[in-house]
Amino acid sequence: MRIAPAMVRNHLLFGLLAFFAVPAWVSSAELPSPQSDKTKYQIQEERLGIVGTIKFFAVSQDGLHLACAVAKDNTMCVVLDGRVGPEFEGIGAGALEFSADGKRFAYVAAQNQKMLVVVDGLPGPEYDALAINSLIFSPDGKRLAYAAKMGEKWCLIVDGEPGPLFQGVGTNKPVFSPDSKHFSYIANNTSTLFIMEDHHPRSGFHYDAIVGTSLTYSPNGLNFAFVAGRKGTPDYFLVVNNQRLPDCEEIGSRLVFSPDNKHLVFTVRTGKKQCVVVDARPGPDYDGIGEGSPVYSPDGGRLVYVAGKNGKMLIVINDQPQPEFDGILCVPVFSPDGKRMAFSAKKGNKCFVVLDGMPQAEWDGIVSHPVFSPNGKRMIYAAQRGEKCFLVENELSGPEYDRIGKPAFSTDSSLIAYGAQKGNQALVVLDGEPGPLYDTLVPNGPAFHEDNTLEYLAIKDTTLYRVKHIPAVKK
């Protein structure tokens, strides 16, 4: 069941764009603030490169790094933040991979009928083939894994070292434990499949089918679960720490361990009904369970999911149904301490945010779902009235723009920043002050640093810039 998309608009401020291969040069400049002597920030621009036409691109999670695959005569190269990489015969589509913190970058390239991975600008060993979609960094960014073909066999490369050879290795990305110490993947030497962990079989069991997206570690990395299937039957079953649970008609691939590692939650469909199961104990039946559900609060005290019933949608908290709505527009989000919860909902032709069980002001649409501050005391979102969008806090609306991106809090919760579009120009608004105008903003930003400096990437007159709003008085 998909969460109702009604009245939600995607306002990523990116009209893209791309790089022509240019020299890796940069220059910087200080810009006058829109509020001159009254400003609390110094704005700096660093020029990164010229924008042209690209084949495909990727952006780091914090929006501070942009990688583009660029065609150049009969070759291709990757341009990372304006720095041109080596030329190859081809670049793997969809294989531009950033680490979670954005500090590392890797991609797949083709040369002389071989394939290789370029990591942090350095080309690695050549292989007969690579599973392009298998490229993944560990959560801490220190390790990299991908599937490679050597002759007629496949193996998983981790930390630059090849593992055992198999007839096949799963085409899905391998999975790292949250602490990055362990990794698991699917392999086969016959028609049946098995799970490898740290290049060793997790057990002697083989399976007819394994749902690649279901491989899941608990937060402490000590528990492991996945969904498998049997040949000649549509049924699936769950395997937890090598123990097989009873067959089910359909098991959702989203498996969720509780923050304390003691409980495992998943969804099961039987006939036309679907329910959430906690430790093999099924909850109430519903017509469907929303995508991205269920979720635990950070403190583990609440298990929450979106459900559908008789044409309506509702939130279920610890198996207790909450009020029904015509639509629920996002999976509930929690404050960092888990004490507060918010989600976007719809009744009739109006949309609103429900905060701690209380519906807030009504609008024509919600364009960016609720965001809590790091200290949990503030909650903001972007809404729409007519054709205009604005930020909302404490049911009060801010200045109107044509589009607004996802807002962000500073680490001390004192500042708010967001991208906006006004006519054909884009800008970032920080602490109520509009910044300089650009043609477009790169997605996923802006991002705050610990000293409350705000940073993002923007494009103006075919040039990519790194922009910083530096506080006059730093923390």
C-alpha positions in Angstrom: 0.0 0.0 0.0 1.4 3.3 -1.0 1.0 6.4 1.2 -1.4 8.8 -0.4 0.5 11.3 -2.6 -2.4 13.7 -2.9 -1.6 17.3 -2.4 2.1 16.7 -2.0 4.5 18.3 -4.4 8.1 17.6 -4.9 10.0 20.8 -4.8 13.6 19.8 -5.3 15.2 22.9 -6.7 17.3 21.4 -9.5 16.8 21.9 -13.1 19.8 19.9 -14.2 22.4 20.7 -15.6 25.7 19.3 -16.0 29.4 19.7 -16.5 31.5 20.1 -19.5 35.0 18.8 -18.8 36.9 21.8 -17.5 40.2 22.3 -15.7 40.0 21.7 -12.0 40.4 25.3 -10.9 38.5 27.2 -8.2 38.2 30.8 -7.2 36.4 32.4 -4.4 34.7 35.7 -3.7 32.8 37.4 -0.9 29.4 38.7 -1.8 27.6 41.7 -0.2 24.7 40.5 1.9 21.2 41.3 0.8 20.9 43.2 4.1 24.4 44.8 3.9 25.5 46.2 7.3 22.6 44.6 9.1 23.5 41.1 8.2 24.6 38.5 10.6 26.4 36.5 8.0 29.3 36.8 5.5 28.5 35.0 2.3 31.4 33.4 0.4 31.3 31.8 -3.1 33.8 29.3 -4.4 33.6 28.8 -8.2 33.9 25.0 -9.0 33.4 24.7 -12.8 31.3 25.3 -15.9 27.9 23.6 -16.3 27.1 21.8 -19.6 25.3 18.6 -20.6 25.6 15.4 -18.6 24.5 11.8 -19.0 23.6 11.2 -15.3 24.6 12.5 -11.9 24.6 11.8 -8.2 24.5 14.1 -5.1 25.8 13.3 -1.6 23.2 13.0 1.2 24.1 16.4 2.6 23.9 18.1 -0.8 27.5 19.4 -0.6 29.0 17.2 -3.4 27.9 16.7 -7.0 29.2 14.1 -9.3 28.4 14.1 -13.0 29.1 11.6 -15.8 30.1 13.6 -18.8 30.5 12.6 -22.5 33.7 13.9 -24.1 34.3 13.0 -27.8 34.4 9.2 -27.7 35.1 8.9 -24.0 33.4 9.6 -20.7 34.7 11.0 -17.4 33.3 11.9 -14.0 33.5 15.5 -12.8 33.3 15.7 -9.0 32.7 19.2 -7.6 34.3 20.7 -10.7 37.3 18.4 -10.6 37.7 16.3 -13.8 38.5 12.6 -13.4 40.3 10.3 -15.8 38.7 9.4 -19.1 37.3 5.9 -19.8 35.4 4.3 -22.6 32.3 4.2 -20.4 30.9 5.0 -16.9 28.3 2.8 -15.3 24.9 4.3 -15.2 23.6 4.5 -11.7 27.0 3.5 -10.3 28.0 6.9 -8.8 28.2 6.2 -5.1 28.9 8.5 -2.2 29.6 7.4 1.4 27.0 8.4 3.9 29.1 11.4 5.2 29.9 12.5 1.6 33.6 12.3 2.2 34.3 9.4 -0.1 33.2 8.7 -3.7 33.4 5.7 -6.0 32.1 4.7 -9.5 32.3 2.0 -12.1 34.1 2.5 -15.3 34.8 0.5 -18.5 38.1 0.3 -20.4 39.6 -2.2 -22.9 36.7 -4.6 -22.5 37.3 -4.7 -18.8 35.5 -3.0 -15.8 37.0 -1.3 -12.7 36.0 0.8 -9.7 37.5 4.2 -9.2 37.7 5.0 -5.5 38.5 8.6 -4.3 39.9 9.3 -7.8 42.2 6.2 -7.9 41.4 3.5 -10.5 41.3 0.0 -9.0 42.0 -3.5 -10.5 40.3 -4.6 -13.7 37.7 -7.3 -13.8 35.8 -9.2 -16.6 32.5 -7.6 -15.4 31.0 -5.8 -12.4 27.5 -5.8 -10.9 27.0 -2.1 -11.3 24.2 -1.8 -8.7 26.2 -3.7 -6.1 28.6 -0.8 -5.2 28.2 0.3 -1.5 30.1 2.0 1.3 29.8 0.8 4.9 27.9 3.1 7.2 31.1 4.6 8.6 32.4 5.2 5.1 35.7 3.3 5.7 34.8 0.1 3.7 33.6 -0.5 0.1 32.1 -3.6 -1.4 31.0 -4.6 -4.9 30.4 -7.8 -6.9 33.0 -8.7 -9.6 33.4 -11.4 -12.3 36.7 -13.2 -12.7 36.7 -15.6 -15.6 33.4 -17.5 -15.3 33.0 -17.0 -11.6 31.8 -14.1 -9.4 33.0 -12.9 -6.0 32.4 -10.0 -3.6 35.3 -7.5 -3.4 35.5 -5.9 0.1 38.3 -3.5 1.1 39.9 -4.2 -2.2 40.2 -7.9 -1.5 38.3 -10.6 -3.5 36.3 -13.2 -1.5 35.5 -16.8 -2.5 34.4 -17.5 -6.1 30.8 -18.6 -6.9 28.7 -19.3 -9.8 26.8 -16.2 -9.0 26.6 -13.4 -6.4 23.4 -11.5 -5.7 22.7 -8.5 -7.9 21.4 -6.5 -4.9 23.8 -4.5 -2.9 25.5 -6.4 0.0 24.5 -5.3 3.5 26.9 -4.0 6.2 26.1 -4.2 9.9 25.4 -0.8 11.5 28.8 -0.8 13.1 30.4 -1.6 9.7 32.2 -4.7 11.2 30.3 -7.3 9.3 28.8 -7.8 5.8 26.4 -10.3 4.2 25.5 -11.1 0.7 23.7 -13.8 -1.4 25.7 -16.3 -3.4 25.1 -19.6 -5.3 27.0 -22.5 -6.8 23.9 -24.4 -8.1 20.3 -23.5 -8.6 19.9 -22.8 -4.9 21.0 -19.8 -2.9 22.7 -19.2 0.5 23.9 -16.3 2.7 27.5 -15.5 3.2 28.7 -13.4 6.1 32.3 -12.0 6.1 33.0 -14.4 3.3 31.9 -17.5 5.3 28.5 -19.4 5.0 26.1 -18.2 7.7 24.8 -21.8 7.9 24.6 -24.9 5.8 21.1 -24.0 4.6 20.3 -23.4 1.0 17.1 -21.7 -0.4 15.2 -21.7 -3.6 14.7 -17.9 -3.4 16.0 -15.1 -1.2 14.5 -11.5 -1.3 17.7 -9.5 -1.8 16.3 -6.3 -0.3 15.3 -8.1 2.9 18.8 -8.7 4.4 18.7 -6.9 7.7 21.0 -6.6 10.7 19.9 -5.5 14.2 21.3 -2.2 15.5 24.0 -4.0 17.5 24.9 -6.2 14.5 24.4 -9.4 16.4 21.1 -10.5 14.8 20.4 -11.1 11.2 17.2 -11.8 9.3 16.0 -12.2 5.7 13.0 -13.4 3.7 13.3 -16.7 1.6 11.0 -18.8 -0.5 10.5 -22.4 -1.6 10.3 -23.8 -5.1 6.9 -24.8 -6.3 5.0 -22.7 -3.8 4.1 -19.0 -3.6 4.7 -18.9 0.1 7.7 -17.2 1.8 9.2 -17.6 5.2 11.4 -15.6 7.5 14.9 -16.7 8.6 16.2 -15.1 11.9 19.6 -16.1 13.1 19.5 -19.2 11.0 16.1 -20.2 12.4 13.3 -20.6 10.0 9.8 -19.3 10.9 6.5 -20.7 9.6 5.5 -20.1 5.9 3.4 -17.1 5.1 1.5 -16.2 1.9 3.4 -12.9 1.5 6.1 -11.2 3.7 7.1 -7.6 3.2 10.8 -7.1 2.5 11.0 -4.4 5.1 12.3 -6.0 8.3 12.7 -3.8 11.4 14.6 -4.6 14.6 13.7 -2.6 17.7 16.4 -0.1 18.9 17.1 -2.5 21.9 17.7 -5.4 19.4 15.1 -7.5 21.2 12.2 -7.5 18.7 11.8 -8.1 15.0 8.9 -6.5 13.1 7.6 -7.3 9.6 4.4 -7.3 7.6 2.4 -10.3 6.4 -0.4 -10.5 3.8 -3.0 -13.2 4.0 -5.7 -13.1 1.3 -6.8 -9.4 1.0 -5.6 -8.4 4.5 -2.3 -7.3 5.8 -1.0 -7.0 9.3 2.2 -6.1 11.3 3.8 -9.0 13.1 6.0 -8.5 16.2 8.0 -11.5 17.3 5.7 -13.9 15.5 2.7 -12.2 17.1 0.3 -10.8 14.5 -1.4 -7.4 15.0 -4.9 -6.4 13.8 -5.8 -6.9 10.1 -6.0 -3.9 7.7 -6.6 -3.5 4.0 -3.0 -2.5 3.6 0.1 -1.2 5.4 1.7 2.0 4.2 5.2 2.0 2.5 8.0 2.7 4.9 6.0 1.3 7.8 6.4 0.1 10.5 8.9 2.4 12.3 10.1 2.5 15.9 10.5 5.7 17.9 14.2 6.4 18.7 13.6 5.4 22.3 11.9 2.1 21.3 8.7 3.0 23.2 6.4 3.2 20.2 5.9 1.1 17.2 4.1 3.1 14.6 2.7 2.3 11.1 0.3 3.7 8.5 -2.7 1.5 7.7 -5.7 1.5 5.3 -9.2 0.5 6.3 -12.4 0.9 4.3 -11.1 3.6 2.1 -9.6 5.6 5.0 -6.1 5.8 6.4 -4.9 5.9 10.0 -1.9 5.7 12.2 -1.5 2.7 14.5 0.6 3.0 17.6 1.5 -0.1 19.5 -1.4 -1.9 17.8 -3.9 0.9 18.9 -5.7 2.5 16.0 -5.7 6.3 16.0 -8.3 8.7 14.3 -9.0 8.1 10.6 -8.2 10.5 7.7 -8.9 10.6 4.0 -5.2 10.3 3.4 -1.9 10.2 5.3 0.9 11.8 3.3 4.0 10.6 5.1 5.3 8.0 7.5 5.3 9.6 11.0 8.6 11.3 12.1 9.8 11.5 15.7 11.8 14.0 17.7 15.4 12.7 18.4 14.4 11.7 22.0 11.3 9.9 20.7 8.9 11.8 22.8 7.1 13.8 20.1 5.6 12.6 16.8 4.3 14.3 13.7 2.9 13.4 10.3 1.0 15.0 7.4 -2.6 14.1 6.7 -5.6 15.1 4.5 -9.3 15.6 5.1 -11.4 16.6 2.2 -9.4 19.1 0.1 -7.3 20.3 3.0 -4.0 19.1 4.3 -2.4 19.6 7.7 0.2 18.3 10.1 -0.8 16.2 13.1 1.6 17.0 16.0 1.5 14.8 19.1 -2.0 13.7 18.2 -3.4 17.3 17.6 -4.2 18.5 14.0 -2.6 21.8 13.2 -3.6 24.6 10.8 -5.1 23.6 7.5 -3.6 24.4 4.1 -4.1 23.6 0.4 -1.1 21.3 0.4 2.0 20.1 2.4 5.1 20.5 0.2 7.7 19.4 2.8 6.8 17.1 5.7 7.5 17.8 9.4 11.1 18.2 10.6 12.0 18.3 14.3 14.9 20.3 15.7 17.8 18.4 17.3 16.6 19.3 20.8 13.0 18.3 19.9 11.5 21.6 21.0 10.7 22.9 17.5 8.9 21.5 14.5 8.6 23.0 11.1 7.2 22.1 7.7 6.4 23.8 4.3 2.8 24.3 3.2 1.0 25.6 0.2 -1.8 28.2 -0.1 -3.0 28.7 -3.7 0.1 28.7 -5.8 2.4 29.9 -3.1 4.6 28.0 -0.6 5.9 29.0 2.8 7.5 27.7 6.0 5.3 27.0 9.0 6.2 27.0 12.7 3.8 27.2 15.6 1.0 27.5 13.0 2.5 30.8 11.7 3.4 31.1 8.0 6.6 32.7 6.7 7.3 34.6 3.5 5.8 33.2 0.3 7.8 31.6 -2.5 6.9 29.7 -5.6 8.6 26.6 -4.3 10.3 25.6 -1.1 12.7 22.6 -0.4 13.0 20.6 2.8 14.0 22.8 5.7 17.0 22.1 8.0 17.9 23.0 11.6 21.3 24.0 12.8 22.9 21.5 15.3 22.1 23.8 18.2 18.4 24.1 17.0 18.6 27.9 16.9 18.6 28.4 13.1 16.5 27.3 10.2 17.5 27.3 6.5 15.7 26.1 3.4 15.9 26.4 -0.4 13.3 28.4 -2.2 12.4 29.5 -5.7 11.0 32.8 -6.8 10.1 33.1 -10.5 13.0 31.7 -12.4 15.5 32.2 -9.7 16.5 30.1 -6.6 17.9 31.2 -3.2 18.5 29.9 0.3 16.7 31.6 3.2 18.7 31.5 6.5 17.3 32.7 9.8 14.7 34.7 7.8 17.3 36.4 5.6 17.1 35.6 1.8 20.5 34.8 0.3 21.9 35.6 -3.1 19.9 34.6 -6.2 21.0 31.7 -8.5 19.5 29.8 -11.4 19.1 26.7 -9.4 20.1 24.8 -6.3 21.6 21.3 -6.0 19.3 18.8 -4.2 19.7 17.6 -0.6 21.1 20.9 0.7 21.5 23.2 2.4 23.5 21.8 5.3 24.8 23.3 8.6 28.2 22.8 10.1 28.8 22.6 13.9 29.8 26.3 14.0 26.4 27.3 12.4 28.1 27.9 9.0 25.6 27.1 6.3 26.8 25.5 3.0 25.2 24.4 -0.3 25.9 24.1 -4.0 24.2 26.5 -6.5 24.4 27.2 -10.2 24.4 30.7 -11.8 25.2 31.6 -15.4 26.3 28.0 -16.3 28.8 27.9 -13.4 28.7 25.7 -10.3 29.4 27.4 -6.9 30.0 26.3 -3.4 28.3 28.9 -1.2 28.8 29.4 2.5 26.9 31.7 4.9 29.4 32.3 7.7 28.2 33.7 11.0 29.7 37.0 12.0 30.0 35.6 15.5 30.7 31.9 15.4 29.7 29.4 18.1 
